[in-house]
């Protein structure tokens, strides 16, 4: 019997850019070029999409020490 498996690769890359949108575009272009030129990704693993979002370093991450301080104050 054949089964379909939906797979996701997650990663984070730091990119020097003048805006979040520029950083997203740089990475998207590089990844699209890589996937399109990879016979295995296109024909064996059947890569269908690339998705991501940019954010400023640390803005969406809670540091362990800040989290601990917040927990102490409650």
Secondary structure, 3 states (H helix, E strand, C coil): CCCCCCCCCCCCCCCCCCCHHHHHHHHHHHHHHHHHCCHHHHHHCCCCCCCCCCCCCCCCCCCHHHHHHHHHCC
